Amino acid sequence: MAKRIDVSGLTAYYGAHKAIEDITLHVEPQAVTAFIGPSGCGKSTFLRTLNRMHEVTPGGRVEGKVLLDNEDLYGPGVDPVAVRRTIGMVFQRPNPFPTMSVYENVASGLRLYGGRRMRKSELDAVVEKNLRDANLWNEVKDRLHKPGSGLSGGQQQRLCIARATAVSPDVLLMDEPCSALDPISTLAIEDLISKLKASYTIVIVTHNMQQAARVSDRTAFFNLAEVGDPGRLIEVDATAKIFSNPSVSATEDYISGRFG
Ligand SMILES: Nc1ncnc2c1ncn2[C@@H]1O[C@H](COP(=O)(O)OP(=O)(O)OP(=O)(O)O)[C@@H](O)[C@H]1O
């Protein structure tokens, strides 16, 4: 079930280095929110604070609050592994488990986390549903038991999306999911994102302005004053507004290609 994310006063560090500062942002459910901004402004860092992946990096530390439908993800007693199951992630480079088949890749999270063992017929149905939802079923139905790493890059990325959705997350975080793909595969992923937003809350980091304009409902622009300074949220609004009439001149300069 898609859930709302409310971030308030979030600051994140790598050791002594403050990477992002004082970010307050609401992410709507059943919508796509794009994070844009120049390199190093902290888009990926911020994304990883939303599912507690940031703290996996040595020295990674967070101050502030992240609420998922009012549940404090950094509250005492919250299990970060459970958070990462609820808030799934898709990375820049497709990363199917290389030794696993297409089928096993999709089923892997269910086997790893499943409280009870699923029957084979149940597992088959979940794998098929998620491959269909990822617009991949027709391409792989005859090679389910071949290695996932044998698929094309675009197919591998859709496989990773099927793997992420198989565990029924509330949110999907995508960190430049198309940057390693050709234009046709990119469009396939964008179509998929538009379809998946009916069921999930989606956040996508992208360097591609056209992509942000095509796929997102809301856009958040991040920036940093100088190299090495922490990144900050400059503004967030409906994507149509950000791209036609942003409130802050730095946003306009960035989207019109004057810097970054
Ligand atoms: N593992 C790390 N250890 C130390 N510092 C890091 C690490 N990862 C990122 N940083 C620093 O944190 C800041 C934000 O980086 P981040 O990768 O989040 O920015 P970004 O906006 O996603 O950049 P890009 O668009 O180039 O991917 C930068 O100053 C970066 O050097």
The ligand as an SDF file (V2000), in Angstrom:
LIG
                    3D

 31 33  0  0  0  0  0  0  0  0999 V2000
   30.4330    7.1320    0.7250 N   0  0  0  0  0  0  0  0  0  0  0  0
   30.6980    8.4320    0.9110 C   0  0  0  0  0  0  0  0  0  0  0  0
   31.6450    8.8310    1.7910 N   0  0  0  0  0  0  0  0  0  0  0  0
   31.9180   10.1390    1.9850 C   0  0  0  0  0  0  0  0  0  0  0  0
   31.2980   11.1500    1.3610 N   0  0  0  0  0  0  0  0  0  0  0  0
   30.3440   10.8230    0.4650 C   0  0  0  0  0  0  0  0  0  0  0  0
   30.0030    9.4520    0.1870 C   0  0  0  0  0  0  0  0  0  0  0  0
   29.0170    9.4350   -0.7460 N   0  0  0  0  0  0  0  0  0  0  0  0
   28.7570   10.7360   -1.0410 C   0  0  0  0  0  0  0  0  0  0  0  0
   29.5510   11.5690   -0.3150 N   0  0  0  0  0  0  0  0  0  0  0  0
   29.5520   13.0460   -0.3530 C   0  0  0  0  0  0  0  0  0  0  0  0
   28.2600   13.5140   -0.0150 O   0  0  0  0  0  0  0  0  0  0  0  0
   27.8960   14.6140   -0.8360 C   0  0  0  0  0  0  0  0  0  0  0  0
   26.6060   14.3070   -1.5820 C   0  0  0  0  0  0  0  0  0  0  0  0
   26.8360   13.2120   -2.4840 O   0  0  0  0  0  0  0  0  0  0  0  0
   25.6490   12.4920   -3.2660 P   0  0  0  0  0  0  0  0  0  0  0  0
   26.2530   11.3530   -4.0050 O   0  0  0  0  0  0  0  0  0  0  0  0
   24.5510   12.2410   -2.3440 O   0  0  0  0  0  0  0  0  0  0  0  0
   25.2160   13.6450   -4.2820 O   0  0  0  0  0  0  0  0  0  0  0  0
   24.3460   13.5350   -5.6050 P   0  0  0  0  0  0  0  0  0  0  0  0
   23.5740   14.8050   -5.7030 O   0  0  0  0  0  0  0  0  0  0  0  0
   23.5720   12.2690   -5.5910 O   0  0  0  0  0  0  0  0  0  0  0  0
   25.4750   13.4830   -6.7170 O   0  0  0  0  0  0  0  0  0  0  0  0
   25.4470   12.8510   -8.1980 P   0  0  0  0  0  0  0  0  0  0  0  0
   24.3690   13.5930   -8.9190 O   0  0  0  0  0  0  0  0  0  0  0  0
   26.8140   13.1550   -8.7260 O   0  0  0  0  0  0  0  0  0  0  0  0
   25.1760   11.3790   -8.0550 O   0  0  0  0  0  0  0  0  0  0  0  0
   29.0890   14.8890   -1.7560 C   0  0  0  0  0  0  0  0  0  0  0  0
   29.8880   15.8940   -1.1440 O   0  0  0  0  0  0  0  0  0  0  0  0
   29.8060   13.5550   -1.7560 C   0  0  0  0  0  0  0  0  0  0  0  0
   31.1910   13.7380   -1.9810 O   0  0  0  0  0  0  0  0  0  0  0  0
  1  2  1  0
  2  3  1  0
  2  7  2  0
  3  4  2  0
  4  5  1  0
  5  6  2  0
  6  7  1  0
  6 10  1  0
  7  8  1  0
  8  9  2  0
  9 10  1  0
 10 11  1  0
 11 12  1  0
 11 30  1  0
 12 13  1  0
 13 14  1  0
 13 28  1  0
 14 15  1  0
 15 16  1  0
 16 17  2  0
 16 18  1  0
 16 19  1  0
 19 20  1  0
 20 21  2  0
 20 22  1  0
 20 23  1  0
 23 24  1  0
 24 25  2  0
 24 26  1  0
 24 27  1  0
 28 29  1  0
 28 30  1  0
 30 31  1  0
M  END
$$$$
